[in-house]
């Protein structure tokens, strides 16, 4: 079985490399009705050939054919940025801070009091 399967798998890899779509079917003629069935059957052959020979070209061709059938997987999303302690985070925790003008303590959510009279 190994002797007959490996050349068939190699020809499927060559067919896939020569086509615009990784469909494992030659584009020289129109795709037949139910062509996805033919693609899946050829993927089974490639998977079996990989199990017997450990040729990574067979495995890669099978993965590319799976992308043809189901669509490629999107790249992994970037992890969300880690929160950094900033003014908004300090306010949420109720941290008290010093006012720059008077040096007195106040709550981060309150407004500083002024000793000046209001403007008119």
Secondary structure as UniProt FT lines:
FT   HELIX           2..17
FT   TURN            27..28
FT   TURN            33..34
FT   HELIX           35..53
FT   HELIX           56..70
FT   HELIX           87..93
FT   STRAND          96..98
FT   TURN            100..102
FT   STRAND          105..107
FT   TURN            108..109
//
